[in-house]
């Protein structure tokens, strides 16, 4: 007799510590589910987080792995620190210093330049990144000593702010004149407040490299810089206050109830309206059939039977087609 607990479906939001890779995090979840007595469960993550970064890493279990691709496309929010004065080959603390500058920008100049990096911008991914150049990862080429030139990409910076809402003096403009950046713009004798580092919060689209953003901000300020701290505080709908530590994760392997930590599959679909189905329509959707005569407006919906997700469905002119079905055990028989 099989005494294993049924394979779970849903999301574990891990507060990934610095030094742990995303693949290692997935392996830790698998290990704890196995030692906790659960049946073999498909596990995946919703967006790579570099080992030197920390914070929100959504881990999809079971049927939720079908939504991991959507999570890759979701926007993210990061908190990060730029250390001015040095640039490294990796643009973070892992690499070797390649150049130095003795210029430190006025803090108010940093606040003023942020608007120039908000909206749609073009950025070059770091040489040490996973983008492919002629079929080979850029970081593999860089580690082999090759000169790496990545191609620019369009990304969107939805917002870029200094915590504490530091406000630049009104006289400061994009020229960053040496007289700008004083704490009191009306007191020309006030001393400059120079920044050797600054912490920012960025809400960005998929494909954005924070390390490149930090490099470009430093260059715009007439200096050099690299990232010394990087934390993801939000990934798609998932926030850091929902994240659990590795210690909490390990408790699952010791018998702690998973349901206390597991978010439902639908938590990854908070931005999609629900489409309630009756049992017959739900069964048809499960079989991949098209539903007709739907009165809802066009768009993507999460078809539900009660509180149970049945499928992602695209509705067009009254016809709903299955985009991705969910094989959850308590959907209508």
N, C-alpha and C positions, 0 to 999 in steps of 0.2 A: 504493500500500500504506500502510495506517494504521500509523504507527510509534509512536503515543502509548501510554503505559503505561495499563493498565486503571484505571478509576475505583476508588478505594479505599473500603472500608467500615470504619467504626470511630470511634474518638474521639481527638481531639487535645485535651489539657488545657492550656490556655494560662494562663500567669501574667500576667494582664492588667495592664499598667502604668497608673498614674494618668494621667488625661487622655485615654485612648483609650476610645471608645464601643464597646459590644458589637457594633453593626452594622459599625463600622470593623474590629473584630477578625475578623469573618466575611469581610469583603472582603479582608483581608490573607491569610487562609488560601486563599481562592479564587485570589488573585493568585499565591501561591507554588506552588500545585498546577499552575496554568496554565503558569508559567514553568519548572516542574520537569518538564514534559512529560506530565502526566497528562490523561486524557480528561476531558471536562466532568463535574463532580462536584457533586451536590447537597450544600449545606453549610448548617447551622443551628446556633444556640447553645442551650444548655440552661439558660437563665435569665439575664435581663438583669442586668448589673452597671453601676451608674452610672459615668459618666466619672471622677468624683472618687474612686471606690472602686478598689481593686486586688485581685489575687488570682485564685482558681480560677474559670476560665470554661471549662466543657466545650463543645467544638466537635464537633458530630456530622457525620460524613461518610457520604454514600451511604445505605445502608439504616439506618444508626444514626439518621438524622434522624426515623425513625418512632418513636423513643424520646424525642425531645426534649420532648414533652409530659409524659412521666413525670418527667423531670428537673425540670420546672417545679414539680411537686407535691412534690418531695423536700425534706427538711429541709436546712438550711444551718448552718454554723458561721462566725461572724464574730469578728474581733478589732477593737475600736474604742476610740477615745479621746474622752472627753467633756471639753471645756474649760469650766470653770465661770465664771460671772460675766457672760456675754453670751449672748443668744439672737438668732439671725438669722432672716430670713423664710424661708430655705430649710432651716434647722436644720443647716446645715453651713457650710464656709468660703466657699462660692460666693456666699452671699447678703449682704444688708445687715443690720447690727446694728439690731434693733428695740427692744431693752430691755437694761438692765444691772442688775446686783446687786453690792453690795460684800460679800455674804455668801459665805464659802467653808466648805464642810462639813467636819467632822472626818473623817479618812480612815476611822476605825472606823465612823462613821455610814453611809458609803457601803457598807461591807461588810455592815452590818446590814440595809440597806434592800433588798438584792438578793433576799432570800426573798420579798418582797412583789411582785416582778415575775417570779416563777417559777410555771409551771403555765399554766392557761388565763387569759388576761387580755383586757381590752378596750382597744383603742387607736384613736386617731384618726389616719389617714394624714396626712402633711404636706400643706400647701396646694400645695407644689411636688412633685407626684407624678403618676403616670400614671392614677390612678383617674378614672373618668368621673363627671361631675355633669351630669345632663340632657343626656347624649350628647356632652359636651365634656370634654377632659382638664383635670384640676384645674390643672396647671401652665400651660396656655394661658390659663385664666381669671385665674390669679394674675399672669401676665406682662402681661395686659391691664389690670391694676389693679383687678380685681374683688375683692370681699370673698369669700373662699372658706371654706366650712364643710363639711368632709368628714364622712361618716357613720362612726360607730364600727364596728369589726369585731372578731370574736373571733379571737385567734391563740394559739398555744401556745409558751411559752418553756420548752424542755425543761431547760435549765440556764443559769445566769448566774453567772459567777465572776470573781474577781480573780486574775490570774496571780500565782503565788507563794503562793496560799492564805492571803492575809491574813485573820486571824481576829479578829472583833469581840470586845471584852470581854463577858463573860457578863452584866454588869449592863445592857447596852444593849438597849433595846426600841424599839418603833415610835414612841415619843413623841420620840425623839432629843433628850432633855434636854440642856441646855447643859453639864452636868457629865459627859456621856458622851463616849466616844471617846478617852480617854487611853490611851497605850500600855500602862500597867499599871493595870488596874481596881482594884487594891488600894492604889494610891498616889494619894490625892486631890490631892496637890501636883504630880503629873506634868503637864507642859504638853500642851495639845492639839496633835495633829498634823493640821494643816489641809491640805486638798487643793485646789490650784487646777486640777488635772486628774486624771483617773483612766483607766486602760486596763482594759477588761473583755473577757471572752470569752463569747459567747452562742450557744447551740445552739437554733435557732428553726424554727418551722413555716413553710410557704409563706405568703406574704402579710404577713409581719412587716416593719415598717419600723424599721430600727435608729435612724434619725434621730428617729422618734417615741419610741422606747424611751429614748433619751438625754435627750430633752426631759422626759419624764415622771419619769425618775429624778431629774433636777435639781430639778423642781418638788417632788417628795416630800421632798427635802432642804432645801426652803425657799430655793432659789436658782434660777438660770437656767443653761442650758448649751447647747452645740451640738457637733456631731461635727467633729473636726479630722483624724481618721485612721480609715479603714475598710478592712479587708482580709478577704476571704472565704478561709478556710483549708480549707473542705470544702464540697462541693456534692453531695448524694446520696452515692454511693459514692466520689467522686473527691476526692483529698487534694492538698495543696499540694506534697508531695514527688513527685507524678506530673506536675506542671505544668512546662511549658517556657517559656523566654523568647521574646520576639520575635526575638532574634538567632538562636536555635535554629530558629525557624520559617522565618526567611529562608534558612537553609542548605538547606531542602528545595527552594526555588526555584533554588538553585545546584547542585543535583544530589545532595545528601545523601540516603541511602536513607530513605524514609518509614517503613518497617517498624520502624526503630529508635526511632521516636517515637510510632507509632500504637498505641493500645490497641484490642483487639478489640471488636466490637459487644457481645459478652456481658459486657464489663466494666461496662456500664450496668445489668446485671441481676443483680448480685451478691446482691441481697436476695430473689431469686426462685428457688425450687427447680427443678432440671432434671428434665425428663421425657424419658427416652431412648426413641427410636422406632426401629423397624426400617425398612428402605428403603421397603417398601410403605406403611406408616403415614405415613412422612415425605412420600411423594409425595401421599397422600390429603390430608394437612394443607396441602400447598402448593396444592392445588386447592380449598381451603376446605371440604373435607368434614368431617363430624362423625365422631369416633372413639368407638366404643362398647366397653363391657366393660373399662373401665380400673379397675384395683384401687386406685389412689392415692386419698387423701383429697381432699375438695373444696378448691378454691382456684385461684390463678393459678400457672401453670407456664411455664417456657421449654422448649418442645419442641426436642430436639436430635437430630441424626443424627451420631453420633460427637461431634466437637468443634464441629460447625457448627450454629448456631441456625437453626431452621426456622420457628418461629412462637411468639408468645405465645398460650397456650391457657387457657381457663377450664374447670376440671373441676367437674362437678356431678352427683352421683349416678351416677358411672361413665361419664358422657358428657363428652367434651372437645370444645369448640368453639373455633375460631380467633378470637382477638381482634385480632391483628395478625400478618400473615405477612411473612416476610423473603425477598427474592428474591436470595439469594446464589448466586454462580456454581458453587460446588462442592457444593451440596446434591444428594442422590441424583437421578440422571437417570431 
